Amino acid sequence: MSLKCKPTPITLPENWGDEMRQVRIGDITIDAVIEREGPWRRPQDFFPAYDEAIFKRHLPMMEPEVFDQARGMMVITYQTFVVRTPHHTILVDTCTGEDKGHPPPFDFPGKERWRNELFALGIAYDKVDYVFCTHLHIDHTGWNTTLRDGRWVPTFPNAKYIFHKKEYAVWEAEHAKGANPPGTVFRDNCLPIVEAGQALLARRYHHADADAGAFALPLLRQHFLSWAARGSDRRHDASCDPVPRARLVAADRLGWQAGGGLAPQVFVLRRG
């Protein structure tokens, strides 16, 4: 499929590198809603194939925004990108969520920050139109569901949740075998969405009616958008790129065939 889009002005306020977390592209805005941020995990604990020699070779090039040398920890941000068009509100990934019973280190306190920041943008749960999951891991699907009367139900009652069809099938098969990942992610965060009839299983592209034209969101594979929305500087933070990291983690756990199906590459808002 070929997409031809006219260039659209991108507005970044002068102080975007300090605290600003909003990017404006024409009449579309992108905000970051944070669940946690700051120094958190050692690379040797995070990466299964960690190599000390490679790490030391790259260490002099690592900025404080990505690695805290005093603590020996990577700076990791768990966040949702909130995309608003004149007609739709879209969430991209939903962090780890509340009340999930996650094992360490995903059981950190203070997760209400995510909910508070979303509400501070003026967005109630029932005002979300789409939830776009780049991949179905523990730290990207948590707020998909909420515990209500002992059952996990969709947090966003009016939203359609977009999952990659191939990846969903992989995790569905793993779940059927009893091979649940930590925190029973598929059972608690994904399966209730399908059972509620709110899931859209996409192969590669998904189209949503919106305003005029076409806007392609290979969202936040365009790293400077990710930097601006996070409020950090312009340097590249590879650990926050959802697609390559998803492939690496999935390949380690499930093999390259599964990894190849992750993260739908383009989310298209079909406008007019």
C-alpha positions, 0 to 999 in steps of 0.5 A: 500500500502506498501513501502520499501525504502532503507535508504538514507543519509541526509546531514545537513551542520554544520551551518544548525541550524543558517541560513541554509534552505536546506536539502539534501537527496541523490540527492534530495534537500529541501529548505524553501521559506518564506512569513513571520515569527516571533511573530505574533498571540496570541494563544487565537485568533488562537485556537478556543478551547483555554484553559488558564489553559492548556496553562499556564501548558505548558508555561514553556516548550515553547522555544523562537523559538515557543512562544514570552513570552514578546509579548504573541504571537506564532512564526509562519512561512508561508513557501513553501517547494521546493523539487528538484529531478534530474527531477522535481521541486515540491512546497509543499503548497503556503502560502497566496499569493498576491492581494487576498483581505484577511481579517486580519490577512492574509492581512499582507504586504511584501508578495513579499518576497516569490516570491523573495526567490523562484526566488533567488533559480533559479526557474521561475514559468514555471519551477515548475512541481508539486504543492502539497497542504497538505490541501486547507486552506487560508495559504496553497494555496495563490500562486496557482493562480495569478491575470491576466487581472481581472481573477485568473489563475494558477501561475505555467503554466506547473505544475500539482497541487495535491489536496486531492480528498475528501477534494476538494469535501467538499470545492466544496460542501461548495462553491456551497452552498455559504459558502465560507471561508475567502478570497473565498479561493476555488473560487480564489485558487483552482477552477481556477486550475481545470478549467485550467485542471491542477489539480490532485485529489488524494485519498491517493498517487500520483506517479510522474516519477523521477529518480531511486528507490522510495522516500516517502514524507509524507513531513515534518511530519518528523519534523526534516526535517521541522526544518532543512529546516526552519533554526530553531533548532531541537525542535518540533514546533507542530503549524507548522506540517501541517497534525495535525493542518489541521485536527484540524482546519477542524474539527472545521469548517467542522466536523471530517468527513471532517478533516479525508480526509485532507492532502494526507499522502504520496507523492511518487516520483516513480523513474525508 
